[in-house]
Amino acid sequence: MSRIPPQLAQKLAALVLLAGLGGGTYVAQQATETAQRDQYVQAVAADPGTSPAVKIAMVMGSHYESSSRHIGTPYIDRAGRGQPLTVCNGVTGPEVDAWRYYTPADCYQLERARYIQAERDAARLLRYWAAYDPFIQATFVDFVWNKGPQALEASTMRRKANAGDLVGACRENPRWNRGTVRGVSTVLPGLQIRGDSNDEICREWRLTQ
């Protein structure tokens, strides 16, 4: 049984359809309907200046971070370190304007440069990066987006990948499931879903045959 949330599978299939990324072993269920209604997926798919890996990672992040619920008005992330002002799919920092309404297209533009940097960091740290399918690359980009390049650099995930054990590296994703709640390290359901899903995408999903 797949551990990838059905809504995410539909968004990824819609992205492949809209961006013309080609065939492969992705889930195509309800792709057309999702492509027609999801404005964030449309914005990601329409930009020719980003790689397939970044496009895929952005759609993954949009699901994991907020399921598009936080596109619009910035909010205080009370579960985040320092309770930062946050908008879109987990974006914080001085660029976030508390008085601005962010459309899906605005969120895409706000996030794009950060995702491109996450891709550069992953490519720098992973020896076999160029040989990976875009879906594999996207799981590493999402990891860097969520955890930071320092976490990947010091990880068993990176060590296994650079030793040629890609399957082992993919299987490290579910281990990154903990956050701090009231000062205590705790398994967070959202991070567990993200890790389980990325493990499956990394091992099984491909754009190229």
C-alpha positions in Angstrom: 0.0 0.0 0.0 1.4 3.4 -1.0 2.4 5.8 1.8 2.2 8.8 -0.4 -0.8 11.0 0.4 -3.3 10.7 -2.4 -3.6 14.5 -2.7 0.1 14.8 -3.2 0.2 12.0 -5.8 -2.5 13.8 -7.7 -0.6 17.1 -7.6 2.6 15.5 -8.9 0.7 13.8 -11.7 -0.9 17.2 -12.6 2.5 18.8 -12.6 3.9 16.1 -15.0 0.9 16.7 -17.2 1.0 20.5 -17.2 4.8 20.8 -17.5 5.1 18.1 -20.2 7.7 16.2 -18.2 7.0 13.0 -20.0 5.9 9.5 -19.0 7.0 7.4 -16.1 5.9 5.4 -13.1 4.0 8.2 -11.3 0.4 8.1 -10.2 -2.0 9.7 -12.7 -5.2 9.5 -10.7 -7.4 12.6 -11.2 -4.5 14.5 -12.7 -6.6 16.5 -15.1 -9.0 17.8 -12.5 -6.1 18.7 -10.1 -4.3 20.5 -13.0 -7.3 22.6 -13.7 -8.0 23.8 -10.1 -4.6 24.0 -8.4 -3.2 27.5 -9.1 0.1 26.8 -7.3 0.8 23.7 -9.5 -0.1 25.8 -12.5 2.4 28.5 -11.5 5.2 26.0 -11.0 4.5 24.1 -14.2 4.5 27.3 -16.3 8.0 28.5 -15.5 10.6 27.2 -18.1 13.4 28.5 -15.9 13.3 25.8 -13.2 14.5 22.2 -13.5 12.1 19.3 -13.2 13.6 18.4 -9.8 12.8 21.9 -8.4 9.3 21.8 -9.9 8.6 18.5 -8.3 10.1 19.5 -4.9 8.1 22.7 -4.9 4.9 20.8 -5.4 6.0 18.3 -2.7 6.7 21.2 -0.3 3.4 22.9 -1.0 1.7 19.7 0.2 3.9 18.9 3.2 4.2 22.5 4.5 0.6 23.6 4.3 -1.5 21.8 1.7 -1.8 25.3 0.3 -3.8 26.5 3.3 -1.2 29.2 4.1 -1.2 30.8 0.7 -2.7 34.2 1.4 -2.2 36.1 4.7 1.0 35.6 6.7 0.6 34.0 10.1 2.6 33.4 13.3 4.0 29.8 13.2 3.7 29.0 16.9 5.2 25.6 16.4 8.3 27.0 14.7 11.5 28.1 16.4 11.0 31.7 17.5 7.4 31.6 16.3 8.3 33.4 13.0 6.0 35.3 10.7 5.4 32.7 8.0 3.6 32.6 4.7 3.1 30.3 1.7 4.9 27.0 2.1 7.0 27.6 5.2 8.7 30.8 4.1 10.0 33.1 6.9 12.4 36.0 6.9 12.5 39.7 6.1 10.8 39.3 2.7 7.5 38.3 4.4 5.2 41.3 4.6 2.7 41.0 7.4 0.2 43.3 5.5 0.4 41.7 2.1 -1.9 39.0 0.6 0.1 36.4 -1.3 -1.5 34.7 -4.3 -0.3 31.2 -5.5 1.8 33.0 -8.1 3.3 35.3 -5.5 4.2 32.3 -3.3 5.9 30.6 -6.2 8.0 33.7 -6.9 8.9 34.1 -3.2 9.9 30.4 -2.9 11.6 29.9 -6.3 15.1 31.3 -5.5 15.2 29.4 -2.2 14.4 26.1 -3.9 17.0 26.7 -6.6 19.6 27.2 -3.9 18.4 24.0 -2.2 19.0 22.2 -5.5 22.5 23.7 -5.7 23.3 22.6 -2.2 22.1 19.0 -2.8 24.0 18.8 -6.1 27.2 20.0 -4.3 26.9 17.4 -1.6 25.8 14.3 -3.6 28.4 12.6 -5.7 26.0 10.9 -8.2 23.5 13.8 -8.4 23.6 14.0 -12.3 22.7 10.4 -12.6 19.6 10.6 -10.4 16.1 10.8 -11.9 14.3 14.1 -11.2 12.0 12.4 -8.7 15.0 11.2 -6.7 16.6 14.7 -6.9 13.4 16.3 -5.7 13.4 14.2 -2.5 16.9 15.5 -1.7 15.9 19.1 -2.6 12.9 18.8 -0.3 15.1 17.5 2.5 17.4 20.5 2.2 14.4 22.8 2.0 13.0 21.3 5.2 16.2 20.5 7.2 18.9 22.7 5.7 22.1 21.8 3.8 24.0 21.2 7.1 21.7 18.4 8.0 22.2 16.7 4.7 26.0 17.2 4.8 26.3 15.4 8.2 23.7 12.7 7.5 23.9 9.0 7.1 21.6 9.6 4.1 24.4 11.5 2.3 27.0 8.9 3.3 25.0 6.1 1.9 24.1 8.0 -1.3 27.8 8.8 -1.9 28.8 5.2 -1.3 26.4 4.2 -4.1 23.7 2.9 -1.8 20.8 5.0 -3.1 18.1 2.7 -1.8 19.7 2.9 1.7 19.8 6.6 1.4 16.2 6.8 0.4 15.2 4.7 3.4 16.8 7.2 5.8 13.9 9.6 5.1 11.5 8.2 7.7 14.1 8.6 10.4 13.8 12.4 10.1 10.5 12.5 11.9 11.2 14.3 15.2 10.7 17.9 16.4 10.8 19.6 19.7 7.6 20.0 21.6 7.8 21.9 25.0 11.5 21.1 25.1 11.1 17.4 24.4 12.1 15.5 21.2 8.9 14.1 19.8 7.8 12.2 16.7 5.6 14.6 14.7 2.9 13.0 12.5 3.5 15.5 9.7 7.2 14.8 9.5 6.6 11.1 9.6 4.2 11.4 6.6 6.8 13.5 4.8 9.6 11.0 5.5 7.6 7.9 4.6 6.3 9.6 1.4 9.8 10.8 0.3 11.2 7.3 0.9 8.7 5.8 -1.5 9.1 8.5 -4.1 12.9 8.3 -3.9 12.9 4.5 -4.4 10.0 4.0 -6.8 8.9 7.0 -8.8 10.7 7.8 -12.1 10.1 10.2 -15.0 12.5 8.2 -17.2 12.3 4.5 -17.8 
